Amino acid sequence: MACLPVWPAPAFAADYAQGADDLSPRSISLPDFFRKWVPGLTRDGLDVGVFPGLDKTVWITEPEELKRDLQDVMSDF
């Protein structure tokens, strides 16, 4: 299953990509992720792999579901 891996901080992405020639971490602001990436991922039929671990564990979710979850958490602040 193809998915876009995402992490909450650059250090986690860099650790995951270390030694992989085909991965390069990129910072995306949350507003850009919501506005551009979520619709694009949804249109392309790709899910999001949230916080993949070095042991290859990952939580897979649909882009719109992740957006709602993040918005719910942010509404508490």
Summary of the structure (lengths in Angstrom):
residues: 77
radius of gyration: 12.7
end to end distance: 34.1
largest distance: 39.1
contacts: 168
relative contact order: 0.20
helix: 45%
strand: 14%
